[in-house]
Amino acid sequence: MAEKKIGVGIIGSGRMGRLRANLTAGDPRVGFLALSDADAGRAATVADEVKADFHSGDNEAVLSHPEVDAVIVSTPEHAHADPVCRALELGKVVLVEKPLDLSLDAADRILGAVRRYGGDLHVGYTQRLRRRYLNAKEQINQGRLGRLLTARMSLYNPQSNGKEIYARSPHASPVTDTLTYVVDIGLWYFEGRKPVRVYAQGGSKIFPHPNNVGDWAWAIVTLDDGSNISFGCSWIFPDNWPAPITTMGMDIMGTDGAIVIDDSHKGVILATKKGVPSPYAPDATSDVVFLESMMAGDWSLGEFWGPMRDETRLFLEHAATGRTIPNTRPEEARQTLDVTLAIERSAAENRPIDLPLV
């Protein structure tokens, strides 16, 4: 495929936008880089760090810039719809951070823009690019598990992470912000089947939440063929938990085999007298750390390594060449949002919820 130099605009220059900017700036396919943020000073700081060609406190100035071909939207979760829809209207190739948004109305606005403008939209469910999850998907596709019957998938975070997330997005929750990663993977593994019912329980003893899922939630999702997936999440691990970002685990069972994934990061342990700050919440430290628990990846020797690097580079390759890549499609992301919102509603109302939500 012919490759061309492309211009990239990054909307939102916070934690994720800064990572995307660093990864984009180092890609040889990128000939022009522009950044924006509601905080113009932050946009200027990150632009200086990555030597961007243009920066602004106005998203429109980047979205409509004539040299921008592709857009990465890294605004807070509840503020995705406006820049995504505008970028699609302008004919840009778009990558938006997960989740698609935090409401089905906003998600449907985005899907409407995809259809209206023939848009090319990808959703940043970064964990799909982790080798262990890709490998499991390959074994499932090869038929080595037979027909999938059931699965258990869990994801836990320390309280310090929850505080950081609620500070930027008060309407988020462990379900819509973090469990969404494993819901995406679960529905991807059970591809071709539709979720039809959810029953969930949750709690909010530390972080208040209107749907009683501020701290944790457990849910059983039933699919249209009778198979089911059990999902669980929490933001209640203590701040000195050795995996400072995320502890994950999966069991996937079929008629002819099973895959068990231990993603607790116990394979690489650091013990130190000097303390290690959390890469997500710098005020939290621990003297014993399970390394490599940062879901996006890690800074090492001046470079950022991990699934977000792979996802960003694949997106840029797609924008430059048109190559097909395994990113989450907007329709899949909308279904994942439907399930996570149903989990919240089920926990709040203490009853099963049928899908899709209306």
C-alpha positions as CSV (number, residue, x, y, z in Angstrom):
1,M,0.0,0.0,0.0
2,A,1.2,3.5,-0.8
3,E,2.2,5.5,2.3
4,K,1.9,9.2,2.6
5,K,2.9,11.8,5.2
6,I,-0.2,12.8,7.2
7,G,-1.2,15.6,9.5
8,V,-2.5,14.7,12.9
9,G,-4.6,16.8,15.4
10,I,-4.9,15.8,19.0
11,I,-8.0,17.2,20.9
12,G,-7.3,17.2,24.6
13,S,-3.8,17.5,26.0
14,G,-4.3,15.9,29.4
15,R,-2.8,12.6,30.6
16,M,-4.0,10.5,27.6
17,G,-3.6,13.3,25.0
18,R,0.0,13.9,26.2
19,L,0.8,10.2,25.7
20,R,-0.8,10.2,22.2
21,A,1.1,13.4,21.4
22,N,4.5,11.8,22.4
23,L,3.7,8.7,20.4
24,T,2.5,10.6,17.3
25,A,5.4,13.0,17.3
26,G,7.9,10.1,17.0
27,D,6.1,8.5,14.0
28,P,7.9,8.9,10.6
29,R,4.5,9.0,8.8
30,V,3.5,12.2,10.6
31,G,4.5,15.4,8.8
32,F,2.4,17.8,10.8
33,L,1.2,17.7,14.4
34,A,-1.4,20.0,16.1
35,L,-2.7,20.0,19.6
36,S,-5.6,21.7,21.4
37,D,-7.0,21.8,25.0
38,A,-9.6,23.8,26.8
39,D,-6.6,24.9,28.9
40,A,-4.6,26.8,26.3
41,G,-1.5,26.8,28.6
42,R,-1.5,23.0,28.9
43,A,-1.8,22.7,25.1
44,A,1.2,25.0,24.8
45,T,3.2,23.1,27.3
46,V,2.6,19.7,25.6
47,A,3.2,21.2,22.2
48,D,6.6,22.5,23.3
49,E,7.4,19.1,24.8
50,V,6.7,17.2,21.5
51,K,7.7,20.0,19.2
52,A,4.3,20.2,17.6
53,D,3.7,22.5,14.6
54,F,0.6,24.2,15.9
55,H,-1.4,24.5,19.2
56,S,-4.5,26.2,20.4
57,G,-7.0,26.6,23.2
58,D,-9.8,26.2,20.6
59,N,-10.6,22.7,19.3
60,E,-12.1,24.0,16.1
61,A,-8.7,25.6,15.1
62,V,-7.2,22.1,15.1
63,L,-10.1,20.2,13.8
64,S,-10.5,22.4,10.7
65,H,-6.8,23.0,10.1
66,P,-6.2,22.3,6.5
67,E,-3.1,20.2,7.2
68,V,-4.8,17.9,9.6
69,D,-5.9,14.6,8.0
70,A,-6.4,12.4,11.1
71,V,-7.7,13.3,14.6
72,I,-7.3,11.7,18.0
73,V,-9.9,12.8,20.6
74,S,-8.5,12.5,24.1
75,T,-11.0,14.8,26.0
76,P,-12.7,13.6,29.2
77,E,-15.1,10.7,28.7
78,H,-18.3,12.8,28.9
79,A,-17.0,15.3,26.2
80,H,-16.3,13.0,23.2
81,A,-19.3,13.6,21.0
82,D,-18.8,17.2,19.9
83,P,-15.2,16.9,18.7
84,V,-15.7,13.4,17.2
85,C,-18.8,14.5,15.2
86,R,-17.1,17.6,14.0
87,A,-14.0,15.7,12.9
88,L,-16.2,13.2,11.0
89,E,-18.1,16.1,9.4
90,L,-14.8,17.4,8.2
91,G,-13.8,14.1,6.7
92,K,-11.0,13.3,9.1
93,V,-10.0,9.7,10.1
94,V,-10.7,9.6,13.9
95,L,-9.5,7.7,16.9
96,V,-11.4,8.4,20.2
97,E,-10.5,7.2,23.6
98,K,-12.8,4.7,25.2
99,P,-15.7,4.7,26.1
100,L,-17.5,6.1,23.1
101,D,-19.1,8.5,25.5
102,L,-21.0,8.2,28.8
103,S,-24.6,8.4,27.4
104,L,-26.4,6.5,24.7
105,D,-27.7,9.7,23.3
106,A,-24.2,11.0,22.7
107,A,-23.1,7.6,21.4
108,D,-26.0,7.7,18.9
109,R,-25.0,11.2,17.8
110,I,-21.6,9.8,17.0
111,L,-22.9,6.8,15.1
112,G,-25.3,9.1,13.2
113,A,-22.3,11.2,12.1
114,V,-20.4,8.0,11.1
115,R,-23.4,7.1,8.8
116,R,-24.1,10.6,7.6
117,Y,-20.5,11.4,6.5
118,G,-19.3,7.9,5.7
119,G,-16.9,8.4,8.6
120,D,-13.9,6.3,9.5
121,L,-14.0,6.1,13.3
122,H,-12.0,3.9,15.7
123,V,-12.4,3.6,19.5
124,G,-9.4,3.2,21.8
125,Y,-10.0,0.0,23.7
126,T,-6.3,-0.3,24.1
127,Q,-6.4,-3.7,25.9
128,R,-7.2,-5.4,22.6
129,L,-3.6,-4.7,21.6
130,R,-2.1,-6.6,24.6
131,R,-0.4,-9.7,23.3
132,R,-2.1,-12.0,25.7
133,Y,-5.6,-10.9,24.7
134,L,-4.8,-10.9,21.0
135,N,-3.4,-14.4,21.4
136,A,-6.5,-15.6,23.2
137,K,-8.7,-14.2,20.4
138,E,-6.5,-16.0,17.9
139,Q,-7.0,-19.3,19.7
140,I,-10.8,-18.7,19.8
141,N,-10.8,-17.9,16.1
142,Q,-8.9,-21.0,15.3
143,G,-11.6,-23.1,17.1
144,R,-9.3,-24.5,19.8
145,L,-11.9,-23.8,22.5
146,G,-14.8,-25.1,20.4
147,R,-18.0,-23.1,20.9
148,L,-17.6,-20.6,23.8
149,L,-20.0,-21.3,26.7
150,T,-19.1,-19.0,29.5
151,A,-16.4,-16.7,30.9
152,R,-15.4,-14.8,34.0
153,M,-13.6,-11.5,33.6
154,S,-12.5,-9.0,36.4
155,L,-10.6,-5.8,36.7
156,Y,-9.6,-4.1,40.0
157,N,-8.0,-0.6,40.6
158,P,-6.7,1.1,43.8
159,Q,-8.7,3.8,45.4
160,S,-6.2,6.5,44.3
161,N,-7.1,5.8,40.7
162,G,-10.8,6.2,41.4
163,K,-10.2,9.6,43.0
164,E,-8.2,10.7,39.9
165,I,-11.0,9.5,37.5
166,Y,-13.8,11.1,39.5
167,A,-12.0,14.4,39.7
168,R,-12.0,14.7,35.9
169,S,-15.3,13.0,35.2
170,P,-17.8,12.9,38.1
171,H,-20.3,10.9,36.1
172,A,-17.9,8.0,35.5
173,S,-17.8,4.8,37.6
174,P,-15.8,1.6,37.8
175,V,-18.3,0.2,35.3
176,T,-18.3,2.8,32.6
177,D,-14.7,3.8,32.9
178,T,-12.7,0.6,33.6
179,L,-14.9,-2.5,33.5
180,T,-15.7,-1.3,29.9
181,Y,-12.3,-2.7,28.8
182,V,-13.2,-6.2,29.7
183,V,-16.8,-5.9,28.5
184,D,-15.3,-4.9,25.1
185,I,-13.0,-8.0,25.2
186,G,-15.7,-10.3,26.4
187,L,-18.1,-9.3,23.6
188,W,-15.2,-9.5,21.1
189,Y,-14.4,-13.0,22.2
190,F,-18.1,-14.0,21.9
191,E,-18.4,-12.2,18.6
192,G,-21.6,-12.7,16.6
193,R,-23.8,-13.0,19.8
194,K,-25.8,-10.2,21.2
195,P,-26.2,-9.4,24.9
196,V,-29.9,-9.7,25.9
197,R,-30.0,-9.4,29.7
198,V,-28.0,-8.1,32.6
199,Y,-28.3,-8.7,36.3
200,A,-25.9,-6.8,38.6
201,Q,-25.1,-5.9,42.2
202,G,-22.8,-3.1,43.4
203,G,-21.8,-0.9,46.2
204,S,-20.8,2.7,47.1
205,K,-19.3,2.8,50.6
206,I,-16.2,4.8,49.7
207,F,-17.2,6.7,46.5
208,P,-20.8,7.9,46.3
209,H,-22.6,7.1,43.0
210,P,-26.3,7.5,42.1
211,N,-26.5,3.9,40.7
212,N,-24.7,2.4,43.7
213,V,-21.7,1.3,41.7
214,G,-19.2,3.9,42.9
215,D,-16.9,1.3,44.5
216,W,-17.6,-2.1,42.8
217,A,-20.0,-4.1,40.7
218,W,-20.6,-7.7,39.7
219,A,-22.8,-8.6,36.8
220,I,-23.9,-11.6,34.8
221,V,-24.5,-10.8,31.1
222,T,-26.7,-13.3,29.2
223,L,-26.2,-13.6,25.4
224,D,-28.8,-14.4,22.8
225,D,-27.8,-18.1,22.6
226,G,-27.9,-18.7,26.3
227,S,-24.2,-18.4,27.0
228,N,-23.1,-15.9,29.6
229,I,-20.2,-13.8,30.9
230,S,-19.6,-12.8,34.5
231,F,-18.0,-9.4,34.8
232,G,-16.6,-7.8,38.0
233,C,-14.8,-4.6,38.9
234,S,-13.8,-2.4,41.8
235,W,-12.0,0.7,42.8
236,I,-11.4,-0.3,46.4
237,F,-8.0,-1.8,46.6
238,P,-5.8,0.1,49.1
239,D,-3.4,2.6,47.6
240,N,-0.4,0.5,48.6
241,W,-1.6,-2.5,46.6
242,P,1.5,-3.7,44.6
243,A,-0.2,-3.4,41.2
244,P,-0.6,0.4,41.3
245,I,-2.9,0.6,38.3
246,T,-4.8,-2.5,37.4
247,T,-5.2,-6.2,38.3
248,M,-7.0,-8.2,35.7
249,G,-8.0,-11.9,35.2
250,M,-10.1,-14.0,32.7
251,D,-11.3,-17.5,32.4
252,I,-12.9,-18.4,29.0
253,M,-14.5,-21.8,28.6
254,G,-15.8,-23.6,25.6
255,T,-16.9,-27.1,24.5
256,D,-13.4,-28.2,23.6
257,G,-11.0,-26.1,25.7
258,A,-10.4,-23.2,28.0
259,I,-8.1,-20.2,28.4
260,V,-7.1,-18.8,31.8
261,I,-5.4,-15.4,31.8
262,D,-3.6,-14.2,34.9
263,D,-3.0,-10.5,34.4
264,S,-2.1,-9.7,38.0
265,H,1.5,-8.6,37.0
266,K,3.1,-10.8,39.8
267,G,5.7,-11.9,37.3
268,V,7.8,-8.8,37.7
269,I,8.2,-7.5,41.3
270,L,10.2,-4.5,42.4
271,A,11.1,-3.9,46.1
272,T,12.8,-0.7,47.2
273,K,13.4,1.4,50.3
274,K,12.8,4.6,48.3
275,G,9.2,4.2,47.3
276,V,7.7,4.1,43.8
277,P,5.0,6.6,42.8
278,S,2.0,5.4,41.0
279,P,2.1,6.5,37.3
280,Y,-1.6,7.4,37.5
281,A,-1.8,9.0,40.9
282,P,1.7,10.4,41.9
283,D,0.7,11.1,45.5
284,A,0.3,7.3,46.0
285,T,3.5,5.3,46.6
286,S,4.5,1.8,47.5
287,D,7.8,0.1,48.4
288,V,6.8,-3.2,46.7
289,V,5.4,-2.9,43.2
290,F,4.2,-5.3,40.5
291,L,5.6,-3.7,37.5
292,E,3.8,-3.3,34.1
293,S,0.3,-2.8,35.6
294,M,-0.2,0.5,33.7
295,M,-2.9,-0.5,31.1
296,A,-1.6,1.9,28.5
297,G,2.0,0.9,28.9
298,D,5.1,2.3,30.6
299,W,7.9,4.9,30.1
300,S,11.2,3.1,29.8
301,L,14.5,4.6,28.7
302,G,12.8,7.7,27.4
303,E,10.3,5.9,25.2
304,F,6.7,4.8,25.9
305,W,6.1,1.1,25.4
306,G,2.9,-1.0,25.4
307,P,-0.5,-1.3,23.9
308,M,-1.2,2.4,23.5
309,R,2.0,2.7,21.5
310,D,0.9,-0.2,19.3
311,E,-2.6,1.2,18.9
312,T,-1.5,4.7,18.1
313,R,1.0,3.5,15.5
314,L,-1.5,1.1,13.9
315,F,-4.0,4.0,13.7
316,L,-1.5,6.2,12.0
317,E,-0.6,3.4,9.6
318,H,-4.3,3.1,8.8
319,A,-4.6,6.8,8.2
320,A,-1.6,6.8,6.0
321,T,-2.2,3.6,4.0
322,G,-5.8,2.5,4.6
323,R,-4.6,-0.8,6.1
324,T,-7.3,-2.7,8.1
325,I,-6.5,-2.8,11.8
326,P,-8.2,-4.6,14.8
327,N,-9.4,-1.6,16.6
328,T,-12.9,-1.5,18.2
329,R,-15.5,-0.3,15.7
330,P,-18.0,2.3,16.8
331,E,-21.0,-0.1,16.7
332,E,-19.1,-2.5,19.0
333,A,-18.3,0.4,21.3
334,R,-21.9,1.5,21.4
335,Q,-22.9,-2.1,22.4
336,T,-20.3,-2.1,25.2
337,L,-21.7,1.2,26.5
338,D,-25.2,-0.3,26.4
339,V,-24.0,-3.2,28.5
340,T,-22.1,-1.1,31.1
341,L,-25.1,1.4,31.5
342,A,-27.4,-1.6,31.9
343,I,-25.1,-2.9,34.7
344,E,-25.4,0.4,36.5
345,R,-29.2,0.4,36.1
346,S,-29.5,-3.2,37.3
347,A,-27.4,-2.5,40.4
348,A,-29.5,0.7,41.1
349,E,-32.9,-1.0,40.6
350,N,-31.9,-4.4,42.0
351,R,-33.5,-6.3,39.1
352,P,-32.5,-7.8,35.7
353,I,-32.4,-5.4,32.8
354,D,-33.2,-6.4,29.2
355,L,-31.0,-5.2,26.4
356,P,-30.8,-3.2,24.3
357,L,-31.6,-0.2,26.6
358,V,-34.2,2.2,25.2
